[in-house]
Amino acid sequence: METRSAQSAHVETGALSGEFAVTALGPGRFRLSNGHGTWTAWVDQDGPRRHVTVEGLGEARLDREQPGRRRRREAAEGSLASPMPGTVVKVLVSAGDRVEKGQDLLVVEAMKMEIKVSAPVAGTVKAVRAKEGDPCDAGQVLAEVEPAGDEG
């Protein structure tokens, strides 16, 4: 997505191409519209790397690595990051709850799909950094689990 001015952009992401009116909806989230329809787009940027996702039409990577993947890879053990831009639709735990590895802790809706975010380790929920209805970016830490110590 190449910004031409504060109110328009030229977009090319596979099936979607051309000039669009752009309305900022929040950090990294935009509404694109032209005479044929309206779409929501998410832009995840880390330095020169950009990842653009257009609702219902797919994605365009403007560099080899999606920034969210790098942030997830560099996140501390026990951190739960959103796998893609979306909205937190369910928070299933609170700080202090004990959880098992693989237990669903949050649900993110992205491009009309529900994605379950599960505990990477067994332990205790240290923090929940999102609430229902919050928008989230790819790689954004939504919760943290303190790994259980060896009990033996």
N, C-alpha and C positions, 0 to 999 in steps of 0.2 A: 504494500500500500504506500503510495507516494503522495505526500500531502502537497497540494498545489496552493492552497490558501487555508485560512482558518475555517472555511465553510464548504470546501469541495476537495475531492481527491480522485485520482485516477487509480482504479483497482483492477488487478488481474489475478484471480485465484481460480484457475480451471474454468468452470462454467460461468463465472461471474467476471465480466470485463467491461470497462468503460468509465465514464465520469459519473460521480455520485455526490449528492449532498451529504455532508457528514455532520452528525450531532454527537457531541461527547456525552456519554451516559454515566461516566465515572472513570476512575483510573484504568486505562487499558481497554475500555469498553466503549464501542461506538455504534450508532445507528447509521446505516447506509441506505439511501433511498434514491430512486430515479423514477421515471415514468412507468416502470413495469413492476415495482414492488419495493418492499422494505426488508432489510436484513440486519441482524446484529452481528458485529464483528468484534473479536477480542485480539488485541495486540500485546504480546509478551515480549519485552525488550530487555536486553542486558548488554550494554555497550553496543557494538555494531550488529549483534545478532537479534533477529526479529522472527517471531513466529506469529502468523496471522491465521485465525480460524474464523470462517464465515458460516454462520448458522445454516445448517441444512445443505451446504454446498461443498464442504471440505476445507482443506487447509493448504497453506503455502508456507514453506520454510525458506527463509531468505538467508540461511546459513546452514552449515552442516549439523549443528547441535542445537536442539531446542533448549533455551535457557532453563526452563522448568526441570528438565532432566538433569542438568548439571547441578541445580540447586538441590534436588532430591538426593543426588549422589553425594554431595558435600554435606548434607544435613547430618546432625548428630544421630547416633543410634537411638531408636525410640521415637524419632520425629515422624509425624504423619503429614505428608504433603499432598496437596490436591494434584491429581494426575493431569488435569487440564483446566482451562478457564471454565467457570460455571457459577452456580449458586448452591450454597449449603442448604439442603432442604430438610435434613434431619440430623440432630445431635443426639446420640444414643447413650452417652456417658457424661459424667461430671468429674471434676478434679477430685482425686482421692479414691475413685472406684478401682477395684482390682479387675484386671482383664487377662484373658488368655491370648496367646499368639494366634492370629487369624480372626479374632473376634471383631465384628463390625462395630465401628465407633461413630462414624459419620456417614452421611449419604450426600453426594454432590450431584446435582443435575447439570448436564452439559449436552447441548445439542439434542435435547429431548430424550436423553438417556440418563438413567440413574446409575451412578458409579459408587460402589461401597468402598469406603476407606477403612481398612482393617489394621488391627494392632500388629506391628512388625515383630514384637516380642511380648512375652508374658511379663506382667508387672503391674504397676499402679499408675493411673492417669495423673501425670504431674500438672498438666495445664490443658485447657480447651481454649483455643485462640479464635474460635468462630462461633457464631450463633445462627440459628435458623433464619434464613432470608439473606444472609451476608453474601455478597459476590466474592469470588476468590479467583486468583490468578494461578496458572500452572506453576507448580513448585512451591506455592505458598504453604507454609507450615500451618496446619489447622489444629493440631493437638500434639502433645508430647507424652510418651509413656516412659516412666522410670523402670528400667529392666529389673526383674526380680533377682535378688542375690541368690547364690547357691545355698540351698537349704539341705544340709546333709550332715 
